[in-house]
Amino acid sequence: MTSFPLISTRLESPSISHSGEYDGADLSKLVGLRVLVVDDETDTRQLISHSITRRGAEVKTCGSAREALELLQQWRPDVLLSDIGMPDEDGYTLISKVRALPPEKGGHTPAAAFTAYAREEDRERALAAGYQMHIAKPISSDDLVSKLAQLAGLVLTFQPPAFVRHPSPLMKALVTDRP
């Protein structure tokens, strides 16, 4: 049985709860974000790529640290998302080599360790190695998108439903005529 690193979620539009707060975010705000995904598992790369591409990101994938370093010479991502447990060179070796690059070659690219190594000491090791974020598998696609947006410094905005942006006279009366 194959298990994927993402927990599937239903795609739903944002809604307002009874308290008036949003239940979901507009997570299509990855438009234009360039993400390099590095994982030795083909299925994982494809699933991650699909999940974040449908949210507007431009994604390139690599199956090894060596491929990722080669691609960094040709294409500059905004964010690097890398597995830790890969054969030959692991994610720690990759981030060490990336951090050794000059800034104009990608040495300061924001990076997240995306791994099944989910203990506190694994998180601490990933952060000490040079990753800015540790993301434990499994994760929902919505949470992954949120974390990538956070890592990239993007601000996710809520788009309120039309009835909130342009309330009807009845809605205005209900809101403003309260005791």
C-alpha positions as CSV (number, residue, x, y, z in Angstrom):
1,M,0.0,0.0,0.0
2,T,1.4,3.4,-1.0
3,S,0.9,6.3,1.4
4,F,1.2,9.8,0.1
5,P,2.8,12.7,2.1
6,L,-0.3,14.8,1.7
7,I,-3.7,14.4,3.3
8,S,-6.4,15.0,0.7
9,T,-8.9,17.7,1.4
10,R,-12.0,18.9,-0.3
11,L,-11.7,22.0,-2.3
12,E,-14.2,24.5,-0.9
13,S,-14.7,28.2,-1.3
14,P,-14.2,30.4,1.7
15,S,-17.3,30.7,3.9
16,I,-18.3,32.7,6.9
17,S,-19.1,30.9,10.2
18,H,-22.0,31.8,12.5
19,S,-19.6,34.0,14.4
20,G,-18.8,36.0,11.3
21,E,-15.3,34.7,10.9
22,Y,-13.9,33.1,7.8
23,D,-13.7,29.3,7.9
24,G,-11.3,29.1,4.9
25,A,-8.8,31.3,3.1
26,D,-8.3,32.2,-0.5
27,L,-5.2,30.1,-1.1
28,S,-4.9,30.8,-4.8
29,K,-2.3,33.5,-3.9
30,L,0.7,31.4,-4.9
31,V,0.3,32.9,-8.4
32,G,3.8,33.5,-9.8
33,L,5.6,31.9,-6.9
34,R,8.4,29.7,-8.2
35,V,8.9,26.5,-6.2
36,L,11.6,23.9,-6.5
37,V,10.5,20.5,-5.1
38,V,13.2,17.9,-4.4
39,D,12.1,14.4,-3.4
40,D,13.4,11.0,-4.5
41,E,9.8,9.6,-4.7
42,T,8.2,10.3,-8.1
43,D,4.6,10.0,-6.7
44,T,5.4,12.5,-4.0
45,R,6.9,15.0,-6.5
46,Q,3.9,14.7,-8.7
47,L,1.4,15.0,-5.9
48,I,3.1,18.1,-4.4
49,S,3.5,19.7,-7.8
50,H,-0.2,19.2,-8.6
51,S,-1.3,20.5,-5.2
52,I,0.6,23.8,-5.4
53,T,0.4,24.3,-9.2
54,R,-3.4,24.4,-9.0
55,R,-2.9,27.2,-6.5
56,G,-1.0,29.2,-9.1
57,A,2.7,28.3,-8.3
58,E,5.2,27.6,-11.0
59,V,6.8,24.3,-10.0
60,K,9.9,22.4,-11.1
61,T,10.8,19.1,-9.6
62,C,14.0,17.1,-9.0
63,G,14.6,13.6,-7.8
64,S,18.0,14.2,-6.2
65,A,20.1,16.9,-4.5
66,R,22.5,16.8,-7.5
67,E,19.7,17.6,-9.9
68,A,18.4,20.4,-7.7
69,L,21.9,22.0,-7.6
70,E,22.1,21.8,-11.4
71,L,18.7,23.3,-11.8
72,L,19.5,26.2,-9.4
73,Q,22.2,27.2,-11.9
74,Q,19.5,27.7,-14.6
75,W,16.3,28.6,-12.7
76,R,15.9,30.6,-9.6
77,P,13.0,29.5,-7.4
78,D,11.4,31.7,-4.8
79,V,11.2,28.7,-2.4
80,L,12.9,25.4,-2.1
81,L,10.9,22.4,-0.7
82,S,13.1,19.4,-0.1
83,D,12.8,15.9,1.4
84,I,15.5,15.0,3.9
85,G,15.8,11.2,3.5
86,M,17.1,10.8,0.0
87,P,19.7,8.3,-1.3
88,D,23.2,9.5,-2.2
89,E,22.9,13.1,-0.9
90,D,20.3,13.8,1.7
91,G,18.4,17.0,2.3
92,Y,21.0,18.2,4.9
93,T,23.8,17.9,2.3
94,L,21.6,19.8,-0.2
95,I,20.9,22.7,2.0
96,S,24.5,22.9,3.1
97,K,25.5,23.2,-0.6
98,V,22.8,25.7,-1.3
99,R,23.8,27.9,1.6
100,A,27.4,27.8,0.3
101,L,26.3,29.4,-2.9
102,P,26.5,33.2,-3.3
103,P,23.1,35.0,-2.9
104,E,22.9,35.7,-6.7
105,K,23.2,32.0,-7.3
106,G,20.4,31.0,-4.9
107,G,22.4,30.8,-1.6
108,H,19.7,32.7,0.3
109,T,16.7,30.9,-1.2
110,P,14.0,30.4,1.5
111,A,13.9,26.6,2.1
112,A,11.7,24.1,3.9
113,A,12.5,20.6,4.9
114,F,9.5,18.4,3.9
115,T,10.0,15.2,5.7
116,A,8.6,12.2,7.6
117,Y,11.2,12.9,10.2
118,A,8.8,14.7,12.5
119,R,10.3,14.6,16.0
120,E,11.3,17.8,17.7
121,E,15.0,17.0,17.4
122,D,14.5,16.5,13.6
123,R,12.9,19.9,13.4
124,E,15.8,21.5,15.3
125,R,18.4,19.7,13.1
126,A,16.7,20.9,9.9
127,L,16.6,24.5,11.2
128,A,20.2,24.3,12.4
129,A,21.2,22.9,9.0
130,G,19.9,26.0,7.2
131,Y,16.2,25.4,6.5
132,Q,13.9,28.2,7.6
133,M,11.0,25.8,8.1
134,H,10.4,22.1,9.0
135,I,7.2,20.6,7.5
136,A,6.2,17.2,8.7
137,K,4.6,14.6,6.4
138,P,1.7,14.0,6.1
139,I,0.1,17.4,5.6
140,S,-3.0,18.6,3.9
141,S,-2.6,20.4,0.6
142,D,-4.2,23.6,2.1
143,D,-1.7,23.6,5.0
144,L,1.2,23.0,2.6
145,V,0.1,26.0,0.5
146,S,-0.2,28.1,3.6
147,K,3.3,27.2,4.8
148,L,4.8,27.9,1.4
149,A,3.1,31.3,1.3
150,Q,4.4,32.0,4.8
151,L,7.9,30.9,3.8
152,A,7.8,33.1,0.7
153,G,6.6,36.0,2.8
154,L,3.3,36.2,0.9
155,V,0.3,37.7,2.6
156,L,-2.8,35.6,2.1
157,T,-5.8,37.9,1.8
158,F,-9.5,37.0,2.3
159,Q,-11.9,37.8,-0.5
160,P,-15.2,38.3,1.3
161,P,-18.3,37.0,-0.5
162,A,-20.2,39.5,-2.6
163,F,-23.0,39.9,0.0
164,V,-20.4,41.2,2.5
165,R,-18.7,43.5,0.0
166,H,-21.9,44.9,-1.4
167,P,-24.7,44.2,1.1
168,S,-28.3,44.5,0.1
169,P,-30.5,47.2,1.8
170,L,-32.0,44.4,4.0
171,M,-28.5,43.2,5.1
172,K,-27.5,46.8,5.9
173,A,-30.7,47.3,8.0
174,L,-30.1,44.0,9.9
175,V,-26.5,45.1,10.7
176,T,-27.1,48.7,11.5
177,D,-30.5,48.5,13.2
178,R,-29.4,46.5,16.2
179,P,-30.2,47.8,19.7
